[in-house]
Amino acid sequence: MTNFTNAKSPNINLIEEHYDIKNDIFVPIWHKALLTLEEAAKYSGIGINKLRDVSNEPGCEFVFFVGGKRLIKRKELDEYISKAHSI
């Protein structure tokens, strides 16, 4: 019999990245309002560099800055993707 207790599931990295051990809080990426570039890339399948380029454009409606930190508004990114033909 195989012991699977130490085996990682393919999606465990997504879970670990969004689990706040210090505060014991888990927020699934699809429930977060704001995503980091890395999260937005995993969520959308669009590369980090392309997301950075598009979010640098004047009038980009899915970028949100907190100081110098660039975050992506998830719902607005979804809308942008649904309307876009290509990027």
The first five atom37 places (N, CA, C, CB, O) and aatype in JSON, in Angstrom:
{
  "aatype": [12, 16, 2, 13, 16, 2, 0, 11, 15, 14, 2, 9, 2, 10, 9, 6, 6, 8, 18, 3, 9, 11, 2, 3, 9, 13, 19, 14, 9, 17, 8, 11, 0, 10, 10, 16, 10, 6, 6, 0, 0, 11, 18, 15, 7, 9, 7, 9, 2, 11, 10, 1, 3, 19, 15, 2, 6, 14, 7, 4, 6, 13, 19, 13, 13, 19, 7, 7, 11, 1, 10, 9, 11, 1, 11, 6, 10, 3, 6, 18, 9, 15, 11, 0, 8, 15, 9],
  "atom_mask": [
    [1, 1, 1, 1, 1],
    [1, 1, 1, 1, 1],
    [1, 1, 1, 1, 1],
    [1, 1, 1, 1, 1],
    [1, 1, 1, 1, 1],
    [1, 1, 1, 1, 1],
    [1, 1, 1, 1, 1],
    [1, 1, 1, 1, 1],
    [1, 1, 1, 1, 1],
    [1, 1, 1, 1, 1],
    [1, 1, 1, 1, 1],
    [1, 1, 1, 1, 1],
    [1, 1, 1, 1, 1],
    [1, 1, 1, 1, 1],
    [1, 1, 1, 1, 1],
    [1, 1, 1, 1, 1],
    [1, 1, 1, 1, 1],
    [1, 1, 1, 1, 1],
    [1, 1, 1, 1, 1],
    [1, 1, 1, 1, 1],
    [1, 1, 1, 1, 1],
    [1, 1, 1, 1, 1],
    [1, 1, 1, 1, 1],
    [1, 1, 1, 1, 1],
    [1, 1, 1, 1, 1],
    [1, 1, 1, 1, 1],
    [1, 1, 1, 1, 1],
    [1, 1, 1, 1, 1],
    [1, 1, 1, 1, 1],
    [1, 1, 1, 1, 1],
    [1, 1, 1, 1, 1],
    [1, 1, 1, 1, 1],
    [1, 1, 1, 1, 1],
    [1, 1, 1, 1, 1],
    [1, 1, 1, 1, 1],
    [1, 1, 1, 1, 1],
    [1, 1, 1, 1, 1],
    [1, 1, 1, 1, 1],
    [1, 1, 1, 1, 1],
    [1, 1, 1, 1, 1],
    [1, 1, 1, 1, 1],
    [1, 1, 1, 1, 1],
    [1, 1, 1, 1, 1],
    [1, 1, 1, 1, 1],
    [1, 1, 1, 0, 1],
    [1, 1, 1, 1, 1],
    [1, 1, 1, 0, 1],
    [1, 1, 1, 1, 1],
    [1, 1, 1, 1, 1],
    [1, 1, 1, 1, 1],
    [1, 1, 1, 1, 1],
    [1, 1, 1, 1, 1],
    [1, 1, 1, 1, 1],
    [1, 1, 1, 1, 1],
    [1, 1, 1, 1, 1],
    [1, 1, 1, 1, 1],
    [1, 1, 1, 1, 1],
    [1, 1, 1, 1, 1],
    [1, 1, 1, 0, 1],
    [1, 1, 1, 1, 1],
    [1, 1, 1, 1, 1],
    [1, 1, 1, 1, 1],
    [1, 1, 1, 1, 1],
    [1, 1, 1, 1, 1],
    [1, 1, 1, 1, 1],
    [1, 1, 1, 1, 1],
    [1, 1, 1, 0, 1],
    [1, 1, 1, 0, 1],
    [1, 1, 1, 1, 1],
    [1, 1, 1, 1, 1],
    [1, 1, 1, 1, 1],
    [1, 1, 1, 1, 1],
    [1, 1, 1, 1, 1],
    [1, 1, 1, 1, 1],
    [1, 1, 1, 1, 1],
    [1, 1, 1, 1, 1],
    [1, 1, 1, 1, 1],
    [1, 1, 1, 1, 1],
    [1, 1, 1, 1, 1],
    [1, 1, 1, 1, 1],
    [1, 1, 1, 1, 1],
    [1, 1, 1, 1, 1],
    [1, 1, 1, 1, 1],
    [1, 1, 1, 1, 1],
    [1, 1, 1, 1, 1],
    [1, 1, 1, 1, 1],
    [1, 1, 1, 1, 1]
  ],
  "atom_positions": [
    [[0.84, -1.17, 0.0], [0.0, 0.0, 0.0], [0.89, 1.24, 0.0], [-0.96, -0.01, 1.22], [1.88, 1.31, 0.74]],
    [[0.55, 2.23, -0.83], [1.33, 3.45, -0.95], [0.87, 4.46, 0.09], [1.2, 4.04, -2.37], [-0.33, 4.62, 0.34]],
    [[1.85, 5.13, 0.7], [1.54, 6.16, 1.69], [1.58, 7.51, 1.0], [2.53, 6.12, 2.89], [2.63, 7.94, 0.53]],
    [[0.45, 8.19, 0.93], [0.34, 9.47, 0.26], [0.38, 10.66, 1.23], [-0.93, 9.52, -0.54], [0.15, 11.8, 0.82]],
    [[0.67, 10.42, 2.49], [0.6, 11.51, 3.47], [1.62, 12.6, 3.21], [0.78, 10.97, 4.86], [1.38, 13.76, 3.54]],
    [[2.77, 12.25, 2.62], [3.8, 13.25, 2.35], [3.79, 13.74, 0.91], [5.15, 12.7, 2.69], [4.58, 14.62, 0.55]],
    [[2.93, 13.18, 0.1], [2.88, 13.57, -1.31], [2.19, 14.91, -1.45], [2.17, 12.5, -2.16], [1.16, 15.16, -0.82]],
    [[2.76, 15.78, -2.29], [2.13, 17.08, -2.56], [1.2, 16.94, -3.75], [3.21, 18.19, -2.82], [1.56, 16.33, -4.76]],
    [[0.03, 17.5, -3.63], [-0.87, 17.52, -4.79], [-0.39, 18.58, -5.76], [-2.35, 17.79, -4.35], [0.33, 19.49, -5.34]],
    [[-0.75, 18.5, -7.04], [-0.29, 19.48, -8.02], [-0.67, 20.91, -7.7], [-0.82, 19.12, -9.37], [0.02, 21.84, -8.11]],
    [[-1.76, 21.1, -6.97], [-2.23, 22.45, -6.67], [-1.8, 22.97, -5.3], [-3.72, 22.49, -6.76], [-2.22, 24.05, -4.9]],
    [[-0.98, 22.22, -4.59], [-0.59, 22.63, -3.25], [0.19, 23.94, -3.27], [0.23, 21.55, -2.58], [0.1, 24.72, -2.32]],
    [[0.97, 24.2, -4.31], [1.72, 25.44, -4.37], [0.79, 26.65, -4.43], [2.65, 25.45, -5.58], [1.08, 27.67, -3.8]],
    [[-0.31, 26.55, -5.15], [-1.27, 27.65, -5.2], [-1.87, 27.88, -3.82], [-2.38, 27.35, -6.22], [-2.1, 29.02, -3.41]],
    [[-2.13, 26.8, -3.11], [-2.71, 26.92, -1.78], [-1.69, 27.53, -0.82], [-3.2, 25.55, -1.26], [-2.02, 28.44, -0.06]],
    [[-0.45, 27.03, -0.84], [0.58, 27.53, 0.06], [0.85, 29.01, -0.18], [1.87, 26.74, -0.12], [1.09, 29.74, 0.78]],
    [[0.81, 29.47, -1.42], [1.12, 30.85, -1.72], [0.06, 31.8, -1.22], [1.3, 31.02, -3.2], [0.34, 33.0, -1.08]],
    [[-1.13, 31.34, -0.95], [-2.22, 32.22, -0.54], [-2.7, 31.91, 0.86], [-3.36, 32.11, -1.51], [-3.8, 32.3, 1.25]],
    [[-1.87, 31.2, 1.63], [-2.21, 30.87, 3.0], [-1.32, 31.68, 3.91], [-2.05, 29.36, 3.27], [-0.1, 31.57, 3.86]],
    [[-1.92, 32.49, 4.73], [-1.2, 33.34, 5.68], [-1.05, 32.56, 6.99], [-1.95, 34.7, 5.92], [-1.96, 32.55, 7.83]],
    [[0.11, 31.9, 7.15], [0.34, 31.05, 8.32], [0.26, 31.86, 9.61], [1.7, 30.34, 8.21], [-0.29, 31.41, 10.61]],
    [[0.83, 33.06, 9.57], [0.88, 33.9, 10.78], [-0.53, 34.2, 11.31], [1.61, 35.22, 10.47], [-0.76, 34.14, 12.51]],
    [[-1.44, 34.5, 10.42], [-2.8, 34.85, 10.83], [-3.8, 33.72, 10.61], [-3.26, 36.07, 10.09], [-4.99, 33.88, 10.88]],
    [[-3.32, 32.58, 10.12], [-4.17, 31.41, 9.87], [-5.34, 31.76, 8.96], [-4.68, 30.84, 11.18], [-6.49, 31.42, 9.25]],
    [[-5.04, 32.44, 7.84], [-6.06, 32.86, 6.89], [-5.72, 32.33, 5.51], [-6.19, 34.41, 6.87], [-4.58, 32.43, 5.06]],
    [[-6.69, 31.76, 4.84], [-6.53, 31.3, 3.46], [-7.55, 32.02, 2.6], [-6.7, 29.76, 3.35], [-8.75, 31.93, 2.84]],
    [[-7.06, 32.74, 1.59], [-7.95, 33.42, 0.65], [-7.66, 32.88, -0.73], [-7.76, 34.99, 0.71], [-6.58, 33.13, -1.27]],
    [[-8.58, 32.13, -1.33], [-8.34, 31.62, -2.68], [-8.15, 32.78, -3.66], [-9.51, 30.73, -3.13], [-8.77, 33.83, -3.52]],
    [[-7.3, 32.57, -4.63], [-6.94, 33.62, -5.59], [-8.18, 34.17, -6.29], [-5.94, 33.09, -6.62], [-8.23, 35.36, -6.61]],
    [[-9.17, 33.33, -6.55], [-10.37, 33.78, -7.27], [-11.3, 34.6, -6.38], [-11.12, 32.57, -7.82], [-12.31, 35.12, -6.86]],
    [[-10.99, 34.73, -5.09], [-11.77, 35.57, -4.18], [-11.07, 36.88, -3.85], [-12.07, 34.81, -2.91], [-11.67, 37.77, -3.25]],
    [[-9.81, 37.0, -4.23], [-9.06, 38.2, -3.91], [-9.44, 39.33, -4.87], [-7.54, 37.94, -3.98], [-9.6, 39.1, -6.07]],
    [[-9.59, 40.52, -4.34], [-9.91, 41.67, -5.18], [-8.68, 42.17, -5.91], [-10.51, 42.8, -4.33], [-8.76, 42.58, -7.07]],
    [[-7.53, 42.15, -5.24], [-6.28, 42.63, -5.82], [-5.27, 41.5, -5.86], [-5.72, 43.83, -5.02], [-5.11, 40.75, -4.9]],
    [[-4.59, 41.4, -6.99], [-3.59, 40.35, -7.19], [-2.22, 40.97, -7.45], [-4.0, 39.42, -8.36], [-2.12, 42.04, -8.04]],
    [[-1.18, 40.29, -6.99], [0.16, 40.69, -7.39], [0.33, 40.32, -8.85], [1.25, 40.01, -6.49], [-0.48, 39.59, -9.42]],
    [[1.39, 40.82, -9.47], [1.65, 40.44, -10.87], [1.8, 38.93, -11.0], [2.91, 41.15, -11.39], [1.31, 38.34, -11.97]],
    [[2.47, 38.31, -10.05], [2.68, 36.86, -10.1], [1.36, 36.11, -10.01], [3.62, 36.42, -8.97], [1.12, 35.17, -10.75]],
    [[0.5, 36.55, -9.08], [-0.81, 35.91, -8.94], [-1.66, 36.13, -10.19], [-1.54, 36.46, -7.71], [-2.32, 35.2, -10.67]],
    [[-1.63, 37.35, -10.73], [-2.41, 37.66, -11.93], [-1.93, 36.83, -13.11], [-2.32, 39.14, -12.25], [-2.74, 36.41, -13.94]],
    [[-0.64, 36.61, -13.2], [-0.09, 35.79, -14.28], [-0.57, 34.34, -14.16], [1.45, 35.83, -14.28], [-0.98, 33.74, -15.16]],
    [[-0.53, 33.79, -12.96], [-1.02, 32.42, -12.75], [-2.52, 32.33, -13.0], [-0.7, 31.94, -11.32], [-3.0, 31.38, -13.61]],
    [[-3.24, 33.32, -12.54], [-4.7, 33.34, -12.67], [-5.13, 33.44, -14.13], [-5.28, 34.52, -11.88], [-6.04, 32.74, -14.56]],
    [[-4.46, 34.31, -14.89], [-4.91, 34.61, -16.24], [-4.19, 33.81, -17.33], [-4.72, 36.06, -16.51], [-4.73, 33.62, -18.42]],
    [[-3.0, 33.34, -17.04], [-2.21, 32.68, -18.07], [-1.43, 33.67, -18.93], [0.0, 0.0, 0.0], [-0.8, 33.27, -19.91]],
    [[-1.47, 34.94, -18.57], [-0.72, 35.99, -19.27], [0.6, 36.19, -18.52], [-1.54, 37.34, -19.37], [0.6, 36.21, -17.29]],
    [[1.69, 36.32, -19.23], [2.99, 36.46, -18.61], [3.12, 37.73, -17.77], [0.0, 0.0, 0.0], [2.44, 38.73, -18.02]],
    [[3.99, 37.68, -16.79], [4.23, 38.81, -15.89], [4.69, 40.03, -16.68], [5.26, 38.44, -14.83], [4.2, 41.14, -16.44]],
    [[5.62, 39.85, -17.6], [6.13, 40.99, -18.36], [5.04, 41.63, -19.22], [7.3, 40.56, -19.24], [4.98, 42.86, -19.34]],
    [[4.19, 40.82, -19.82], [3.09, 41.36, -20.63], [2.09, 42.1, -19.74], [2.38, 40.22, -21.41], [1.61, 43.16, -20.13]],
    [[1.79, 41.56, -18.57], [0.89, 42.26, -17.65], [1.5, 43.59, -17.21], [0.59, 41.38, -16.42], [0.79, 44.6, -17.11]],
    [[2.8, 43.6, -16.96], [3.47, 44.84, -16.59], [3.39, 45.86, -17.73], [4.95, 44.57, -16.22], [3.09, 47.03, -17.5]],
    [[3.66, 45.41, -18.96], [3.6, 46.31, -20.13], [2.2, 46.9, -20.3], [4.01, 45.56, -21.4], [2.05, 48.11, -20.47]],
    [[1.19, 46.06, -20.26], [-0.18, 46.51, -20.48], [-0.61, 47.44, -19.34], [-1.14, 45.3, -20.58], [-1.3, 48.43, -19.58]],
    [[-0.21, 47.12, -18.11], [-0.62, 47.95, -16.98], [0.15, 49.27, -16.92], [-0.45, 47.19, -15.69], [-0.22, 50.16, -16.15]],
    [[1.22, 49.41, -17.69], [1.95, 50.67, -17.79], [1.27, 51.65, -18.74], [3.38, 50.42, -18.25], [1.56, 52.85, -18.71]],
    [[0.37, 51.15, -19.58], [-0.28, 52.01, -20.57], [-1.19, 53.02, -19.87], [-1.08, 51.17, -21.58], [-1.88, 52.67, -18.91]],
    [[-1.2, 54.27, -20.35], [-2.09, 55.28, -19.76], [-3.56, 54.83, -19.88], [-1.9, 56.65, -20.46], [-3.99, 54.33, -20.91]],
    [[-4.3, 55.02, -18.81], [-5.71, 54.66, -18.83], [-6.01, 53.2, -18.53], [0.0, 0.0, 0.0], [-7.16, 52.77, -18.62]],
    [[-4.99, 52.43, -18.18], [-5.22, 51.02, -17.84], [-6.14, 50.97, -16.62], [-3.87, 50.27, -17.55], [-5.83, 51.53, -15.57]],
    [[-7.27, 50.29, -16.78], [-8.28, 50.29, -15.73], [-8.13, 49.15, -14.73], [-9.63, 50.21, -16.34], [-8.85, 49.12, -13.73]],
    [[-7.21, 48.22, -14.96], [-7.08, 47.12, -14.01], [-5.83, 47.19, -13.14], [-7.07, 45.82, -14.75], [-5.54, 46.26, -12.39]],
    [[-5.09, 48.29, -13.23], [-3.91, 48.44, -12.38], [-4.25, 49.32, -11.19], [-2.72, 49.04, -13.18], [-5.03, 50.27, -11.3]],
    [[-3.65, 48.99, -10.04], [-3.87, 49.72, -8.8], [-2.53, 49.78, -8.07], [-4.98, 49.04, -7.9], [-1.89, 48.75, -7.85]],
    [[-2.11, 50.98, -7.71], [-0.82, 51.14, -7.04], [-1.04, 51.43, -5.55], [-0.01, 52.27, -7.69], [-1.87, 52.26, -5.18]],
    [[-0.29, 50.74, -4.73], [-0.22, 51.02, -3.3], [1.22, 51.45, -3.06], [-0.63, 49.76, -2.4], [2.12, 50.62, -2.93]],
    [[1.42, 52.76, -3.02], [2.79, 53.27, -3.01], [3.43, 52.89, -4.33], [0.0, 0.0, 0.0], [2.91, 53.23, -5.39]],
    [[4.54, 52.21, -4.27], [5.21, 51.75, -5.48], [4.83, 50.34, -5.89], [0.0, 0.0, 0.0], [5.31, 49.83, -6.9]],
    [[3.97, 49.69, -5.1], [3.59, 48.3, -5.39], [2.44, 48.28, -6.38], [3.2, 47.55, -4.09], [1.41, 48.92, -6.17]],
    [[2.64, 47.53, -7.47], [1.62, 47.39, -8.52], [0.76, 46.17, -8.22], [2.29, 47.27, -9.93], [1.26, 45.05, -8.08]],
    [[-0.54, 46.4, -8.14], [-1.49, 45.32, -7.96], [-2.47, 45.34, -9.12], [-2.23, 45.43, -6.6], [-2.66, 46.36, -9.78]],
    [[-3.08, 44.2, -9.36], [-4.01, 44.04, -10.47], [-5.41, 43.79, -9.91], [-3.57, 42.87, -11.41], [-5.6, 42.91, -9.08]],
    [[-6.37, 44.59, -10.37], [-7.77, 44.41, -9.97], [-8.31, 43.21, -10.75], [-8.62, 45.71, -10.25], [-8.44, 43.24, -11.97]],
    [[-8.62, 42.15, -10.02], [-9.0, 40.88, -10.64], [-10.23, 41.0, -11.52], [-9.24, 39.83, -9.57], [-10.22, 40.55, -12.67]],
    [[-11.3, 41.61, -11.02], [-12.54, 41.7, -11.81], [-12.34, 42.54, -13.07], [-13.67, 42.31, -10.97], [-12.84, 42.2, -14.14]],
    [[-11.59, 43.64, -12.94], [-11.33, 44.49, -14.1], [-10.43, 43.77, -15.11], [-10.69, 45.81, -13.66], [-10.57, 43.97, -16.32]],
    [[-9.5, 42.95, -14.61], [-8.67, 42.15, -15.52], [-9.55, 41.15, -16.28], [-7.56, 41.4, -14.73], [-9.37, 40.97, -17.48]],
    [[-10.49, 40.52, -15.58], [-11.42, 39.59, -16.25], [-12.2, 40.3, -17.35], [-12.4, 38.99, -15.22], [-12.36, 39.77, -18.45]],
    [[-12.68, 41.5, -17.06], [-13.44, 42.27, -18.05], [-12.55, 42.63, -19.24], [-14.02, 43.54, -17.41], [-12.97, 42.53, -20.39]],
    [[-11.33, 43.06, -18.95], [-10.39, 43.42, -20.02], [-10.15, 42.22, -20.93], [-9.04, 43.92, -19.42], [-10.16, 42.35, -22.15]],
    [[-9.93, 41.06, -20.34], [-9.66, 39.85, -21.12], [-10.89, 39.47, -21.96], [-9.27, 38.68, -20.19], [-10.76, 39.07, -23.11]],
    [[-12.08, 39.6, -21.37], [-13.29, 39.2, -22.1], [-13.57, 40.1, -23.29], [-14.48, 39.21, -21.16], [-14.2, 39.67, -24.26]],
    [[-13.11, 41.36, -23.23], [-13.32, 42.29, -24.35], [-12.19, 42.3, -25.35], [-13.51, 43.68, -23.82], [-12.4, 42.69, -26.5]],
    [[-11.01, 41.87, -24.95], [-9.83, 41.97, -25.82], [-9.8, 40.84, -26.84], [-8.56, 41.95, -24.98], [-10.23, 39.72, -26.57]],
    [[-9.29, 41.16, -28.0], [-9.08, 40.15, -29.03], [-7.67, 39.56, -28.91], [-9.3, 40.75, -30.43], [-7.47, 38.37, -29.13]],
    [[-6.72, 40.42, -28.57], [-5.33, 39.99, -28.36], [-4.61, 41.09, -27.58], [-4.6, 39.68, -29.72], [-5.07, 42.22, -27.5]],
    [[-3.45, 40.71, -27.01], [-2.62, 41.71, -26.35], [-1.17, 41.51, -26.78], [-2.75, 41.64, -24.81], [-0.29, 42.25, -26.35]]
  ]
}
